[in-house]
Amino acid sequence: MKPFVKTMTLDIHFLYHHSDSPSSHSGGGSVQSRPEPPMHLAVVACGERLEETLTMIKSAVLFSIKHLQLHIFAEDQLHTSFMEALESWPSFIRSRFNYTVYSISFPSENAAEWKKLFKPCASQRLFLPLILKDVDSIVYVDSDILFLQPVDRLWAFLSQFNSSQLAAMAPEHEEPRIAWYNRFARHPFYGRTGINSGVMLMNMTRMRNMYFQNDMTSVGLRWEELLMPLLQKYKLNITWGDQDLLNIIFHHNPECLLEFPCQWNYRPDHCIYGSNCASAEDDGINILHGNRGVYHDHKQPAFRAVYEAIRKYSFGADPVTSLLDPLEKELLKTTHTYCGKSHALLTKRLARSLASIVRPHVDAGKTESQ
């Protein structure tokens, strides 16, 4: 399998890398101590996902405490738009993160097959351990994710990994009677109801070094050896693309996965039939996942309201009067829906996060933002 890895290395290239943060430079005259390593956050954006992805990034940098290193995988025609948007953000926000924009790239011998799997480019996430060879750990999120808590809280799950765990995800569902995998899947899946890969924490060093058990051979396979044979075996039986492949992998290697609670990947499924995410009921929602396009239609107005509030917020404006108050007003209009009835869960953690935002000096944040 070595030629496969070499081919990937030759095919992968990033177009832009920006490090505007003062802390990212190593000037000899600096009296500051060396900053701690950043948190790494990856996202894949194809098609019409530019604005949605920028809104996700906005939510991440707005609340995060430690520095962020963003890895943005996007179709080439989106690269300039990403750069222009991120560079237009005010300097007090730009100082919180660095970013790299990468081209979408798959192993050349199977690129077309991987790209058409499920949604365009979605399976890119499977290859992050092979592309980002120098990155130890990363948070991968879908473009339709919104952070309502600092990324730091999710990043902290890495320290909870035991010696065998190398990834963390939330269950696909909490209620087996209305869950998808245990009722319809035609392939192995993790646990009782499967896992959802929209938010995935990865120790990629462990993933690169692990030999994974599988149902194709009696010996363990490395990550780069496992993916294509798995796709070939199950491609006629999988519905949700790369998420299904991850379910198959962790079905055979359950000791490698840490489950985090549903409040870290809260989707319409958790409220459209009545609330069924206990951790959110107790503590509020930490990460909102607007899958099924609910940020952009009128099927789940509560989800759309949160997305629009963050999208429209101007960096530096008062977070309570400019974001939280208008959002709560909009959410009161959604109480005719099951998800709207749970609107207090949508703002519980967000309100705390907004309260902790350190605002810049007067006029520093008046730059027009995304």
Secondary structure, 3 states (H helix, E strand, C coil): CHHHHHHHHHHCCEEEEECCCHHHCCCCCCCCCCCCCCEEEEEEECCCCHHHHHHHHHHHHHHCCCCEEEEEEECHHHHHHHHHHHHCCCHHHHCCEEEEEEECCCCHHHHHHHHCCCCCCHHHHHHHHHHCCCCCEEEEECCCEEECCCHHHHHHHHHHCCCCCCEEEEECCCCHHHCCHHHHCCCCCCCCCCEEEEEEEEEHHHHHHCCECCCCCCCCECHHHHHHHHHHHHCCCCCCCHHHHHHHHHHHCHHHEEECCHHHCECHHHCCCCCCCHHHHHHCCCEEECHHHCCCCCCCHHHHHHHHHHHHCCCCCCHHHHHHHHHHHHHHHHCCCHHHHCHHHHHHHHHHHHHCCCCCCCCCCCCCCC
